[in-house]
Amino acid sequence: FWSNQYDLKLQTVGLSTGHDSSVVRGDPDSRSFSVIYYRDDKVVALDCVNATKDYVQGRKAVIEGLSLDKEEIANSDIPIKEVGTS
């Protein structure tokens, strides 16, 4: 799913329903951030706001149900494709 809302580009992959934890990546005040949702330590969904790289790289994690390290994924200086598994 994606939508342009004025100056915001919203992109979503996966379903966050039933998630048991989440991680915010980036700074919501900067209007560029992502929320990564986990269930049983596996990535099940992403909501990305003005964070196209997170969406593109995070899609694979959702599709494959990867267990990405939560501390690393919170650091927006590390590309999602380089985040280690936990």
N, C-alpha and C positions, 0 to 999 in steps of 0.2 A: 504494500500500500504506500502511496505517496500523495502529497498534496502541497501546493504552494499557497501560503496564507500571507499575502502582502510580502514582507521581506523575510518571511520564514519558510524554509523548505522542510517539510516533515516527511520522514521516511520510516516505515515500520516493516519488520520482517518477523514472522513467527507469531505465536499467541502467548501473551503474558498471563492469561487466566491460569490460576493454580500455582503461580510461582511462589517459591518459599524464601527467596532473597533477591536483592537487586543491588546494582552498583551504578553510581553516577560517574560518568567519565566526562571530564571537562567542567566548565563553569557555567551554570545556567544564567548567571548575571551577564555573561558575555554573549548570550543568545546563540551559542554554538556548543552543544553537548549531546551526550547519548545516555540512555538508561539501558543497562544490560540486565536481563531477567534470567534467573536461574531456578531450576527445579532439580532437586537431588544433585546439586553441584554441576549440572550440565546447562549450557546456554540454551534457552528455549525461545527467546525473543529479544529484539532490540527496538527501541524508539529513538530515532536520531533527529535532532533539530539542527539544521545548518551544519551537518557533519556527514557529508556524502562519503568520505573515505571510510568512516566507521561503518556505514551501511554496507558499502561494497565489500569490505574485508570481513565484517561480522556476519554476513549472510552465510558464509561457509560454516561458521561455528554453529549457527542455528540448524542448518540443514544436516550437518553431521553430528549434532548433539555433543559438541566438544566440551570438555571440562577445563575452561581457561582460568588461570590463576587470577583471583579477584583483586589482589593487591596490585598486580602488574596492569590489569586491564583498567584500573582506576586512573592510571598514569597516562594522560593523553599525549605525552611525549613519546610513548612507545606505540608504534603502529600495531593494530590488533593482530595482524598476520604474524607479528613477532612475539606475541604474548605466549608464554609457556603454559603447558597443561599442569593441572594440580592433581 
